Amino acid sequence: MNKFILTAIKPAIYQHIHLPLINDKGLEVIVKRLDLLHTEVQGNKFYKLHYNLEVAKKSGLSKVLTFGGAYSNHIHATALAASANGLKAIGIIRGEMVTPLNPTLEDARNQGMELYPMSREEYRQKDSSFQLKRLKERFGDFYLIPEGGTNAMAIKGTKEILEGKDLTMDFVTCPIGTGGTFAGLLARAESDQQLIGFSSLKGNFIVSEVDQLLRKYGIQPKCSYEIQTAYHFGGYAKQKPNLISFIQEIKTKANLPLEPVYTGKMVFGLFDLIEKDYFPRGSKILVLHTGGLQGIRGFEQRLGIKL
Ligand SMILES: *Cc1c(COP(=O)(O)O)cnc(C)c1O
């Protein structure tokens, strides 16, 4: 992947985690810090946007339009990546937009993104041809990036997350939202690897959703894989006190910053599986830190805590 969409992109950093539990179980746990690729366009969102913006630019469109919630990492990343590429960006935000803007939306606006609220009823139909037509009437021609950014170009990008020695690790773990990132990893991982996705949403529907993505994009995984659905903590963007204290503990003891929507739930789930002897002794586990740390400010504001 050439790094044309952002010039300040850094090579991936790997962090070995040394904690008594990991050592006791004879495991090697290495975190690939995709959150450190760039201060603003963190983690998997960089990979998901890369080819989308390339196509938008090549097709001569001057604008991208996308959707997201008020604390969305995708909105945040799109705003910055679009502005870095001289593209205008429109963000359609679910529900009301409260002023003053929260830190996520404030950053997006400071990057030049135009923000428009959309009622929850309308938002549910945002992908209908009717809504799309209305948006085109209102904003003119644009390159559409779906909510969460998952499409063919996103998967082409996330396929490039695993490289080099990543492909020699026994297990690879990743958080799941829409499943786009996981699908890209499945397209790349080797036959002797096992991928574990941790869903941040409540319910088992994500398993068939990932199946659908694989069919739609013609992906036939060589590796084995599993989706863990027990670590949602009440549902998307919900959390519980034990998740918050876990995140605080990991930050202090392992110097690893996590956030409560995705990476915190994944690492909590990983440690639970380690405790339950899910992994054979000697296993090498690669943990993908998919970013999202910009969202911490909003959590701290709303919950009055420090993460
Ligand atoms: C968006 C996001 C995910 C989920 O990615 P999907 O491709 O939608 O599954 C995971 N982690 C972080 C930090 C994210 O921002």
The ligand as an SDF file (V2000), in Angstrom:
LIG
                    3D

 15 15  0  0  0  0  0  0  0  0999 V2000
  -14.5310    0.7430   13.3050 C   0  0  0  0  0  0  0  0  0  0  0  0
  -13.7000    0.0580   14.3020 C   0  0  0  0  0  0  0  0  0  0  0  0
  -13.7040   -1.3430   14.4360 C   0  0  0  0  0  0  0  0  0  0  0  0
  -14.6410   -2.2250   13.6630 C   0  0  0  0  0  0  0  0  0  0  0  0
  -14.2790   -2.3880   12.3390 O   0  0  0  0  0  0  0  0  0  0  0  0
  -15.2630   -3.1500   11.3400 P   0  0  0  0  0  0  0  0  0  0  0  0
  -14.5140   -3.2170   10.0800 O   0  0  0  0  0  0  0  0  0  0  0  0
  -16.5060   -2.3000   11.2200 O   0  0  0  0  0  0  0  0  0  0  0  0
  -15.6090   -4.4550   11.9260 O   0  0  0  0  0  0  0  0  0  0  0  0
  -12.8550   -1.9260   15.3510 C   0  0  0  0  0  0  0  0  0  0  0  0
  -12.0530   -1.1670   16.1300 N   0  0  0  0  0  0  0  0  0  0  0  0
  -12.0450    0.1830   16.0540 C   0  0  0  0  0  0  0  0  0  0  0  0
  -11.1690    0.9410   16.9720 C   0  0  0  0  0  0  0  0  0  0  0  0
  -12.8620    0.8290   15.1370 C   0  0  0  0  0  0  0  0  0  0  0  0
  -12.8570    2.1790   15.0790 O   0  0  0  0  0  0  0  0  0  0  0  0
  1  2  1  0
  2  3  1  0
  2 14  2  0
  3  4  1  0
  3 10  2  0
  4  5  1  0
  5  6  1  0
  6  7  2  0
  6  8  1  0
  6  9  1  0
 10 11  1  0
 11 12  2  0
 12 13  1  0
 12 14  1  0
 14 15  1  0
M  END
$$$$
